[in-house]
Amino acid sequence: MRTGSQHRRTQTIFAELADDYEIRVIERFGHDPRFPVTRDWPYLVDQLLEDIDARRLVDAKVWLVGHSLGEYLSLMAALKRPQWVKGIRNAGFAGDRWLAQQCAAFIAMDRARHAAFAHRRD
């Protein structure tokens, strides 16, 4: 799940991940009257959690990728529902190339972990 309005900048990167992951985006936080903007954004965290719950498969864990507010909301959501979250990545600071490298590294680590687990079961 990718959060925040900067997703247009990183669409190409996430398009590369689409073969292995389902990419979801919340366009803009704070514009849905059901989730008002208040101090510390608890309702925006609820918005993210509602979106995750509506889209995820039962017992599936999600990667949350956000920048700035999206990263904060991702962290708060992970603290509220750690059983739903596989990990969090910050999409800011170093730019698209760095993000692409990090995503590729996480995919490789995730696959290796699954392979190692499968090997141990044999």
Chimera marker file (.cmm) of the C-alpha trace (Angstrom):
<marker_set name="trace">
<marker id="1" x="0.000" y="0.000" z="0.000" r="1" g="1" b="0" radius="0.5"/>
<marker id="2" x="1.465" y="3.325" z="-1.028" r="1" g="1" b="0" radius="0.5"/>
<marker id="3" x="0.264" y="6.372" z="0.880" r="1" g="1" b="0" radius="0.5"/>
<marker id="4" x="0.495" y="10.070" z="0.086" r="1" g="1" b="0" radius="0.5"/>
<marker id="5" x="0.209" y="12.375" z="-2.883" r="1" g="1" b="0" radius="0.5"/>
<marker id="6" x="3.771" y="11.858" z="-4.113" r="1" g="1" b="0" radius="0.5"/>
<marker id="7" x="2.857" y="8.509" z="-5.642" r="1" g="1" b="0" radius="0.5"/>
<marker id="8" x="2.772" y="10.048" z="-9.147" r="1" g="1" b="0" radius="0.5"/>
<marker id="9" x="6.497" y="10.639" z="-8.842" r="1" g="1" b="0" radius="0.5"/>
<marker id="10" x="7.100" y="7.004" z="-7.997" r="1" g="1" b="0" radius="0.5"/>
<marker id="11" x="4.487" y="5.359" z="-10.236" r="1" g="1" b="0" radius="0.5"/>
<marker id="12" x="7.147" y="3.938" z="-12.557" r="1" g="1" b="0" radius="0.5"/>
<marker id="13" x="8.970" y="2.305" z="-9.676" r="1" g="1" b="0" radius="0.5"/>
<marker id="14" x="5.837" y="0.767" z="-8.262" r="1" g="1" b="0" radius="0.5"/>
<marker id="15" x="4.765" y="-0.376" z="-11.713" r="1" g="1" b="0" radius="0.5"/>
<marker id="16" x="7.925" y="-2.514" z="-11.695" r="1" g="1" b="0" radius="0.5"/>
<marker id="17" x="6.740" y="-4.142" z="-8.467" r="1" g="1" b="0" radius="0.5"/>
<marker id="18" x="3.241" y="-4.871" z="-9.766" r="1" g="1" b="0" radius="0.5"/>
<marker id="19" x="4.201" y="-8.378" z="-10.896" r="1" g="1" b="0" radius="0.5"/>
<marker id="20" x="4.980" y="-9.353" z="-7.316" r="1" g="1" b="0" radius="0.5"/>
<marker id="21" x="2.773" y="-7.029" z="-5.281" r="1" g="1" b="0" radius="0.5"/>
<marker id="22" x="-0.648" y="-5.438" z="-5.451" r="1" g="1" b="0" radius="0.5"/>
<marker id="23" x="-0.071" y="-1.686" z="-5.284" r="1" g="1" b="0" radius="0.5"/>
<marker id="24" x="-2.759" y="0.382" z="-3.588" r="1" g="1" b="0" radius="0.5"/>
<marker id="25" x="-2.859" y="4.137" z="-3.121" r="1" g="1" b="0" radius="0.5"/>
<marker id="26" x="-4.827" y="6.523" z="-0.976" r="1" g="1" b="0" radius="0.5"/>
<marker id="27" x="-4.686" y="9.690" z="-3.059" r="1" g="1" b="0" radius="0.5"/>
<marker id="28" x="-5.177" y="12.279" z="-0.345" r="1" g="1" b="0" radius="0.5"/>
<marker id="29" x="-5.663" y="12.060" z="3.367" r="1" g="1" b="0" radius="0.5"/>
<marker id="30" x="-7.785" y="14.617" z="5.169" r="1" g="1" b="0" radius="0.5"/>
<marker id="31" x="-10.425" y="15.081" z="2.475" r="1" g="1" b="0" radius="0.5"/>
<marker id="32" x="-12.914" y="12.447" z="3.629" r="1" g="1" b="0" radius="0.5"/>
<marker id="33" x="-15.389" y="13.940" z="6.143" r="1" g="1" b="0" radius="0.5"/>
<marker id="34" x="-15.581" y="10.562" z="7.920" r="1" g="1" b="0" radius="0.5"/>
<marker id="35" x="-11.921" y="10.999" z="8.893" r="1" g="1" b="0" radius="0.5"/>
<marker id="36" x="-11.425" y="14.604" z="10.064" r="1" g="1" b="0" radius="0.5"/>
<marker id="37" x="-8.026" y="16.189" z="10.506" r="1" g="1" b="0" radius="0.5"/>
<marker id="38" x="-7.314" y="16.594" z="14.216" r="1" g="1" b="0" radius="0.5"/>
<marker id="39" x="-4.258" y="16.758" z="16.443" r="1" g="1" b="0" radius="0.5"/>
<marker id="40" x="-1.951" y="13.754" z="15.905" r="1" g="1" b="0" radius="0.5"/>
<marker id="41" x="-4.187" y="12.555" z="13.013" r="1" g="1" b="0" radius="0.5"/>
<marker id="42" x="-5.852" y="9.563" z="14.742" r="1" g="1" b="0" radius="0.5"/>
<marker id="43" x="-8.753" y="9.610" z="12.268" r="1" g="1" b="0" radius="0.5"/>
<marker id="44" x="-6.362" y="9.575" z="9.319" r="1" g="1" b="0" radius="0.5"/>
<marker id="45" x="-4.713" y="6.509" z="10.840" r="1" g="1" b="0" radius="0.5"/>
<marker id="46" x="-8.190" y="4.986" z="11.040" r="1" g="1" b="0" radius="0.5"/>
<marker id="47" x="-8.709" y="5.843" z="7.363" r="1" g="1" b="0" radius="0.5"/>
<marker id="48" x="-5.552" y="3.962" z="6.442" r="1" g="1" b="0" radius="0.5"/>
<marker id="49" x="-6.514" y="0.996" z="8.608" r="1" g="1" b="0" radius="0.5"/>
<marker id="50" x="-10.005" y="0.865" z="7.122" r="1" g="1" b="0" radius="0.5"/>
<marker id="51" x="-8.528" y="0.884" z="3.625" r="1" g="1" b="0" radius="0.5"/>
<marker id="52" x="-6.041" y="-1.859" z="4.483" r="1" g="1" b="0" radius="0.5"/>
<marker id="53" x="-8.727" y="-4.012" z="6.080" r="1" g="1" b="0" radius="0.5"/>
<marker id="54" x="-11.081" y="-3.606" z="3.117" r="1" g="1" b="0" radius="0.5"/>
<marker id="55" x="-8.450" y="-4.655" z="0.576" r="1" g="1" b="0" radius="0.5"/>
<marker id="56" x="-6.179" y="-7.207" z="2.212" r="1" g="1" b="0" radius="0.5"/>
<marker id="57" x="-6.710" y="-10.931" z="2.091" r="1" g="1" b="0" radius="0.5"/>
<marker id="58" x="-7.428" y="-12.702" z="5.356" r="1" g="1" b="0" radius="0.5"/>
<marker id="59" x="-4.195" y="-13.148" z="7.315" r="1" g="1" b="0" radius="0.5"/>
<marker id="60" x="-2.213" y="-11.315" z="4.609" r="1" g="1" b="0" radius="0.5"/>
<marker id="61" x="0.385" y="-8.792" z="5.718" r="1" g="1" b="0" radius="0.5"/>
<marker id="62" x="1.061" y="-5.601" z="3.812" r="1" g="1" b="0" radius="0.5"/>
<marker id="63" x="4.063" y="-3.377" z="3.155" r="1" g="1" b="0" radius="0.5"/>
<marker id="64" x="3.308" y="0.282" z="3.877" r="1" g="1" b="0" radius="0.5"/>
<marker id="65" x="5.256" y="2.854" z="1.880" r="1" g="1" b="0" radius="0.5"/>
<marker id="66" x="4.758" y="6.503" z="2.690" r="1" g="1" b="0" radius="0.5"/>
<marker id="67" x="6.411" y="9.877" z="2.576" r="1" g="1" b="0" radius="0.5"/>
<marker id="68" x="6.101" y="12.533" z="5.260" r="1" g="1" b="0" radius="0.5"/>
<marker id="69" x="2.516" y="12.304" z="6.561" r="1" g="1" b="0" radius="0.5"/>
<marker id="70" x="2.053" y="8.971" z="4.783" r="1" g="1" b="0" radius="0.5"/>
<marker id="71" x="5.061" y="7.567" z="6.587" r="1" g="1" b="0" radius="0.5"/>
<marker id="72" x="3.783" y="8.807" z="9.954" r="1" g="1" b="0" radius="0.5"/>
<marker id="73" x="0.327" y="7.346" z="9.326" r="1" g="1" b="0" radius="0.5"/>
<marker id="74" x="1.913" y="4.058" z="8.240" r="1" g="1" b="0" radius="0.5"/>
<marker id="75" x="3.893" y="3.868" z="11.465" r="1" g="1" b="0" radius="0.5"/>
<marker id="76" x="0.851" y="4.662" z="13.608" r="1" g="1" b="0" radius="0.5"/>
<marker id="77" x="-1.236" y="2.100" z="11.687" r="1" g="1" b="0" radius="0.5"/>
<marker id="78" x="1.460" y="-0.534" z="12.201" r="1" g="1" b="0" radius="0.5"/>
<marker id="79" x="1.476" y="0.188" z="15.920" r="1" g="1" b="0" radius="0.5"/>
<marker id="80" x="-2.307" y="-0.259" z="16.087" r="1" g="1" b="0" radius="0.5"/>
<marker id="81" x="-2.432" y="-3.394" z="13.905" r="1" g="1" b="0" radius="0.5"/>
<marker id="82" x="1.035" y="-4.997" z="13.852" r="1" g="1" b="0" radius="0.5"/>
<marker id="83" x="-0.495" y="-8.310" z="12.783" r="1" g="1" b="0" radius="0.5"/>
<marker id="84" x="-1.473" y="-6.680" z="9.453" r="1" g="1" b="0" radius="0.5"/>
<marker id="85" x="1.916" y="-5.145" z="8.595" r="1" g="1" b="0" radius="0.5"/>
<marker id="86" x="4.940" y="-6.840" z="7.104" r="1" g="1" b="0" radius="0.5"/>
<marker id="87" x="7.041" y="-3.672" z="7.070" r="1" g="1" b="0" radius="0.5"/>
<marker id="88" x="7.228" y="0.069" z="6.483" r="1" g="1" b="0" radius="0.5"/>
<marker id="89" x="9.390" y="1.989" z="4.009" r="1" g="1" b="0" radius="0.5"/>
<marker id="90" x="9.981" y="5.718" z="3.801" r="1" g="1" b="0" radius="0.5"/>
<marker id="91" x="9.581" y="6.962" z="0.226" r="1" g="1" b="0" radius="0.5"/>
<marker id="92" x="11.254" y="10.317" z="0.803" r="1" g="1" b="0" radius="0.5"/>
<marker id="93" x="14.661" y="11.911" z="1.027" r="1" g="1" b="0" radius="0.5"/>
<marker id="94" x="17.020" y="10.041" z="-1.302" r="1" g="1" b="0" radius="0.5"/>
<marker id="95" x="14.722" y="9.839" z="-4.288" r="1" g="1" b="0" radius="0.5"/>
<marker id="96" x="13.384" y="7.343" z="-6.752" r="1" g="1" b="0" radius="0.5"/>
<marker id="97" x="16.564" y="5.432" z="-7.536" r="1" g="1" b="0" radius="0.5"/>
<marker id="98" x="17.239" y="4.717" z="-3.890" r="1" g="1" b="0" radius="0.5"/>
<marker id="99" x="13.613" y="3.662" z="-3.363" r="1" g="1" b="0" radius="0.5"/>
<marker id="100" x="13.775" y="1.300" z="-6.319" r="1" g="1" b="0" radius="0.5"/>
<marker id="101" x="16.943" y="-0.291" z="-4.923" r="1" g="1" b="0" radius="0.5"/>
<marker id="102" x="15.373" y="-0.659" z="-1.481" r="1" g="1" b="0" radius="0.5"/>
<marker id="103" x="12.209" y="-2.214" z="-2.888" r="1" g="1" b="0" radius="0.5"/>
<marker id="104" x="14.242" y="-4.649" z="-4.969" r="1" g="1" b="0" radius="0.5"/>
<marker id="105" x="16.312" y="-5.577" z="-1.921" r="1" g="1" b="0" radius="0.5"/>
<marker id="106" x="13.203" y="-6.191" z="0.174" r="1" g="1" b="0" radius="0.5"/>
<marker id="107" x="11.673" y="-8.365" z="-2.531" r="1" g="1" b="0" radius="0.5"/>
<marker id="108" x="14.874" y="-10.410" z="-2.695" r="1" g="1" b="0" radius="0.5"/>
<marker id="109" x="15.018" y="-10.760" z="1.101" r="1" g="1" b="0" radius="0.5"/>
<marker id="110" x="11.354" y="-11.686" z="1.274" r="1" g="1" b="0" radius="0.5"/>
<marker id="111" x="11.769" y="-14.383" z="-1.366" r="1" g="1" b="0" radius="0.5"/>
<marker id="112" x="14.902" y="-15.733" z="0.322" r="1" g="1" b="0" radius="0.5"/>
<marker id="113" x="13.114" y="-15.877" z="3.672" r="1" g="1" b="0" radius="0.5"/>
<marker id="114" x="10.219" y="-17.807" z="2.140" r="1" g="1" b="0" radius="0.5"/>
<marker id="115" x="12.631" y="-20.162" z="0.386" r="1" g="1" b="0" radius="0.5"/>
<marker id="116" x="14.555" y="-20.790" z="3.609" r="1" g="1" b="0" radius="0.5"/>
<marker id="117" x="11.325" y="-21.462" z="5.495" r="1" g="1" b="0" radius="0.5"/>
<marker id="118" x="10.126" y="-23.872" z="2.802" r="1" g="1" b="0" radius="0.5"/>
<marker id="119" x="13.501" y="-25.642" z="2.896" r="1" g="1" b="0" radius="0.5"/>
<marker id="120" x="13.246" y="-26.115" z="6.685" r="1" g="1" b="0" radius="0.5"/>
<marker id="121" x="9.817" y="-27.707" z="6.330" r="1" g="1" b="0" radius="0.5"/>
<marker id="122" x="11.164" y="-30.399" z="3.977" r="1" g="1" b="0" radius="0.5"/>
<link id1="1" id2="2" r="1" g="1" b="0" radius="0.2"/>
<link id1="2" id2="3" r="1" g="1" b="0" radius="0.2"/>
<link id1="3" id2="4" r="1" g="1" b="0" radius="0.2"/>
<link id1="4" id2="5" r="1" g="1" b="0" radius="0.2"/>
<link id1="5" id2="6" r="1" g="1" b="0" radius="0.2"/>
<link id1="6" id2="7" r="1" g="1" b="0" radius="0.2"/>
<link id1="7" id2="8" r="1" g="1" b="0" radius="0.2"/>
<link id1="8" id2="9" r="1" g="1" b="0" radius="0.2"/>
<link id1="9" id2="10" r="1" g="1" b="0" radius="0.2"/>
<link id1="10" id2="11" r="1" g="1" b="0" radius="0.2"/>
<link id1="11" id2="12" r="1" g="1" b="0" radius="0.2"/>
<link id1="12" id2="13" r="1" g="1" b="0" radius="0.2"/>
<link id1="13" id2="14" r="1" g="1" b="0" radius="0.2"/>
<link id1="14" id2="15" r="1" g="1" b="0" radius="0.2"/>
<link id1="15" id2="16" r="1" g="1" b="0" radius="0.2"/>
<link id1="16" id2="17" r="1" g="1" b="0" radius="0.2"/>
<link id1="17" id2="18" r="1" g="1" b="0" radius="0.2"/>
<link id1="18" id2="19" r="1" g="1" b="0" radius="0.2"/>
<link id1="19" id2="20" r="1" g="1" b="0" radius="0.2"/>
<link id1="20" id2="21" r="1" g="1" b="0" radius="0.2"/>
<link id1="21" id2="22" r="1" g="1" b="0" radius="0.2"/>
<link id1="22" id2="23" r="1" g="1" b="0" radius="0.2"/>
<link id1="23" id2="24" r="1" g="1" b="0" radius="0.2"/>
<link id1="24" id2="25" r="1" g="1" b="0" radius="0.2"/>
<link id1="25" id2="26" r="1" g="1" b="0" radius="0.2"/>
<link id1="26" id2="27" r="1" g="1" b="0" radius="0.2"/>
<link id1="27" id2="28" r="1" g="1" b="0" radius="0.2"/>
<link id1="28" id2="29" r="1" g="1" b="0" radius="0.2"/>
<link id1="29" id2="30" r="1" g="1" b="0" radius="0.2"/>
<link id1="30" id2="31" r="1" g="1" b="0" radius="0.2"/>
<link id1="31" id2="32" r="1" g="1" b="0" radius="0.2"/>
<link id1="32" id2="33" r="1" g="1" b="0" radius="0.2"/>
<link id1="33" id2="34" r="1" g="1" b="0" radius="0.2"/>
<link id1="34" id2="35" r="1" g="1" b="0" radius="0.2"/>
<link id1="35" id2="36" r="1" g="1" b="0" radius="0.2"/>
<link id1="36" id2="37" r="1" g="1" b="0" radius="0.2"/>
<link id1="37" id2="38" r="1" g="1" b="0" radius="0.2"/>
<link id1="38" id2="39" r="1" g="1" b="0" radius="0.2"/>
<link id1="39" id2="40" r="1" g="1" b="0" radius="0.2"/>
<link id1="40" id2="41" r="1" g="1" b="0" radius="0.2"/>
<link id1="41" id2="42" r="1" g="1" b="0" radius="0.2"/>
<link id1="42" id2="43" r="1" g="1" b="0" radius="0.2"/>
<link id1="43" id2="44" r="1" g="1" b="0" radius="0.2"/>
<link id1="44" id2="45" r="1" g="1" b="0" radius="0.2"/>
<link id1="45" id2="46" r="1" g="1" b="0" radius="0.2"/>
<link id1="46" id2="47" r="1" g="1" b="0" radius="0.2"/>
<link id1="47" id2="48" r="1" g="1" b="0" radius="0.2"/>
<link id1="48" id2="49" r="1" g="1" b="0" radius="0.2"/>
<link id1="49" id2="50" r="1" g="1" b="0" radius="0.2"/>
<link id1="50" id2="51" r="1" g="1" b="0" radius="0.2"/>
<link id1="51" id2="52" r="1" g="1" b="0" radius="0.2"/>
<link id1="52" id2="53" r="1" g="1" b="0" radius="0.2"/>
<link id1="53" id2="54" r="1" g="1" b="0" radius="0.2"/>
<link id1="54" id2="55" r="1" g="1" b="0" radius="0.2"/>
<link id1="55" id2="56" r="1" g="1" b="0" radius="0.2"/>
<link id1="56" id2="57" r="1" g="1" b="0" radius="0.2"/>
<link id1="57" id2="58" r="1" g="1" b="0" radius="0.2"/>
<link id1="58" id2="59" r="1" g="1" b="0" radius="0.2"/>
<link id1="59" id2="60" r="1" g="1" b="0" radius="0.2"/>
<link id1="60" id2="61" r="1" g="1" b="0" radius="0.2"/>
<link id1="61" id2="62" r="1" g="1" b="0" radius="0.2"/>
<link id1="62" id2="63" r="1" g="1" b="0" radius="0.2"/>
<link id1="63" id2="64" r="1" g="1" b="0" radius="0.2"/>
<link id1="64" id2="65" r="1" g="1" b="0" radius="0.2"/>
<link id1="65" id2="66" r="1" g="1" b="0" radius="0.2"/>
<link id1="66" id2="67" r="1" g="1" b="0" radius="0.2"/>
<link id1="67" id2="68" r="1" g="1" b="0" radius="0.2"/>
<link id1="68" id2="69" r="1" g="1" b="0" radius="0.2"/>
<link id1="69" id2="70" r="1" g="1" b="0" radius="0.2"/>
<link id1="70" id2="71" r="1" g="1" b="0" radius="0.2"/>
<link id1="71" id2="72" r="1" g="1" b="0" radius="0.2"/>
<link id1="72" id2="73" r="1" g="1" b="0" radius="0.2"/>
<link id1="73" id2="74" r="1" g="1" b="0" radius="0.2"/>
<link id1="74" id2="75" r="1" g="1" b="0" radius="0.2"/>
<link id1="75" id2="76" r="1" g="1" b="0" radius="0.2"/>
<link id1="76" id2="77" r="1" g="1" b="0" radius="0.2"/>
<link id1="77" id2="78" r="1" g="1" b="0" radius="0.2"/>
<link id1="78" id2="79" r="1" g="1" b="0" radius="0.2"/>
<link id1="79" id2="80" r="1" g="1" b="0" radius="0.2"/>
<link id1="80" id2="81" r="1" g="1" b="0" radius="0.2"/>
<link id1="81" id2="82" r="1" g="1" b="0" radius="0.2"/>
<link id1="82" id2="83" r="1" g="1" b="0" radius="0.2"/>
<link id1="83" id2="84" r="1" g="1" b="0" radius="0.2"/>
<link id1="84" id2="85" r="1" g="1" b="0" radius="0.2"/>
<link id1="85" id2="86" r="1" g="1" b="0" radius="0.2"/>
<link id1="86" id2="87" r="1" g="1" b="0" radius="0.2"/>
<link id1="87" id2="88" r="1" g="1" b="0" radius="0.2"/>
<link id1="88" id2="89" r="1" g="1" b="0" radius="0.2"/>
<link id1="89" id2="90" r="1" g="1" b="0" radius="0.2"/>
<link id1="90" id2="91" r="1" g="1" b="0" radius="0.2"/>
<link id1="91" id2="92" r="1" g="1" b="0" radius="0.2"/>
<link id1="92" id2="93" r="1" g="1" b="0" radius="0.2"/>
<link id1="93" id2="94" r="1" g="1" b="0" radius="0.2"/>
<link id1="94" id2="95" r="1" g="1" b="0" radius="0.2"/>
<link id1="95" id2="96" r="1" g="1" b="0" radius="0.2"/>
<link id1="96" id2="97" r="1" g="1" b="0" radius="0.2"/>
<link id1="97" id2="98" r="1" g="1" b="0" radius="0.2"/>
<link id1="98" id2="99" r="1" g="1" b="0" radius="0.2"/>
<link id1="99" id2="100" r="1" g="1" b="0" radius="0.2"/>
<link id1="100" id2="101" r="1" g="1" b="0" radius="0.2"/>
<link id1="101" id2="102" r="1" g="1" b="0" radius="0.2"/>
<link id1="102" id2="103" r="1" g="1" b="0" radius="0.2"/>
<link id1="103" id2="104" r="1" g="1" b="0" radius="0.2"/>
<link id1="104" id2="105" r="1" g="1" b="0" radius="0.2"/>
<link id1="105" id2="106" r="1" g="1" b="0" radius="0.2"/>
<link id1="106" id2="107" r="1" g="1" b="0" radius="0.2"/>
<link id1="107" id2="108" r="1" g="1" b="0" radius="0.2"/>
<link id1="108" id2="109" r="1" g="1" b="0" radius="0.2"/>
<link id1="109" id2="110" r="1" g="1" b="0" radius="0.2"/>
<link id1="110" id2="111" r="1" g="1" b="0" radius="0.2"/>
<link id1="111" id2="112" r="1" g="1" b="0" radius="0.2"/>
<link id1="112" id2="113" r="1" g="1" b="0" radius="0.2"/>
<link id1="113" id2="114" r="1" g="1" b="0" radius="0.2"/>
<link id1="114" id2="115" r="1" g="1" b="0" radius="0.2"/>
<link id1="115" id2="116" r="1" g="1" b="0" radius="0.2"/>
<link id1="116" id2="117" r="1" g="1" b="0" radius="0.2"/>
<link id1="117" id2="118" r="1" g="1" b="0" radius="0.2"/>
<link id1="118" id2="119" r="1" g="1" b="0" radius="0.2"/>
<link id1="119" id2="120" r="1" g="1" b="0" radius="0.2"/>
<link id1="120" id2="121" r="1" g="1" b="0" radius="0.2"/>
<link id1="121" id2="122" r="1" g="1" b="0" radius="0.2"/>
</marker_set>
